[in-house]
Amino acid sequence: MSTPSQQGSVDYLARDGRAYVTLNRPEKRNAMSQTMWEQLMLAYDKAEDDDDVRVVVLRGAGDDFCAGHDLAEVGNQYGDGGTDEQGRKRRPSQRARLQYDKHYIERFQRIFTFLKPTVALVRGYCLGGGLYMAESCDLVIAADNARMGHPEQKLGLSGAAYLDAWEIMTLGARKARELLLLAEVWDAQEARANGLVNKVVPLGELDERGEEWAERIVRLPRDGIALGKAATNMAMQALGVTSQFAYGPVFHTLATNMRWEPGEFNFMKERSISGVRASTHQREAFYQTPVRKEES
């Protein structure tokens, strides 16, 4: 495995019918930079073009699967909106936001509709965009130390999730709203009970159990695998699940262009003042503080 750069890397290794795709930025809990997202898509291109690959195993280097999108980049991804006639800075346009969000969600769609089975091996944190990646895979095996959820909802999304349809179908409407609206982070057992993962195993057995499932898939006929995945994709389309890849960018574009009112926690503003780490701690403290009505 290569040493990750400051922006991290996504490493690719193909052998014995498997393609191992490893998110490699352990010092940042494998938080995804733009560089890593692009490399991830290239890895799936390689796996798709290699007829000897029958299954993709997605995993994270170090102690975690993926802590989501790099918060240092969040809010800056839409580019510069330019200036008006008076030289004042303008926000990025809705069309620029929508173009970016469409490209972003296509990455999850790529995994979700991939014509070869995908297995995610989850240990430690699996949050935000990391959870979307795991949800997009066909099978998920979690270590008993896994922590899975959508804390990024505290940034102001409040349920505008890219994989809403899949989560509602899988978890049920009530639990999906709980996961999103309350920005829940579930432990491995709760994730298993609610259908986010197929199996929970001891941390020391995670790779071994992943190999067992990969081997069972590798032994299947290649045409059968491709046709099986195609049929699954057709079923998802018939159920309306894949519509999330059309409306997801629209909802996200609107949610990231919201107005903050007095007394609300504006992560983007606080980040510009205090930095990512401090503002993240401030965000968690803000939402953990109970709201008490003043006594009359």
Helices and strands as residue ranges (DSSP letters): E 9-15, E 18-24, G 26-28, H 34-49, E 55-60, H 94-112, E 118-122, E 125-127, H 129-136, E 139-143, E 147-149, G 151-155, H 164-171, H 173-181, E 185-187, H 188-193, E 199-201, G 203-205, H 206-218, H 222-238, G 241-243, H 244-255, H 267-274, H 276-288
